[in-house]
């Protein structure tokens, strides 16, 4: 059965340039300016919110954002009903008081992760998640460009943080598909011929 599956399976390789750009530490320098730019955007945005009482004390800034996103005149800002229901639930439960802090610390964590090159793939995914939600809430701004840059960093996660803490962090922690496995039991040596 395995032989049948092996004959059907085909591995389609990436072009050499793409493979090198996403997997080779030789090209890690390409990702540094992208990481630093994204980090600067997230850190300045997060810092501005952190020092703003409307975000950190009352959450009023997020409340106002949700009110604008939930508006339906002249046309709805949020396109998808399921996302509108989600934001409406958060609004009805007055979740802006704590959710504003989640956004602030999320932005700062994404920015620090990208700046330091620590857990770069996770940080890029966090940034994508934030941008995706901002887009669903009807805020275009720089979100599409940031989303694409974060997607590229996420694709290159193995080398995007190589000029950063990931250079030591990833080899230390390993990757899920290269975890150490228990050693196979060794069969006892065969008895010498002629011995009982």
Beta strands, then each sheet from edge to edge (+ up, - down):
end
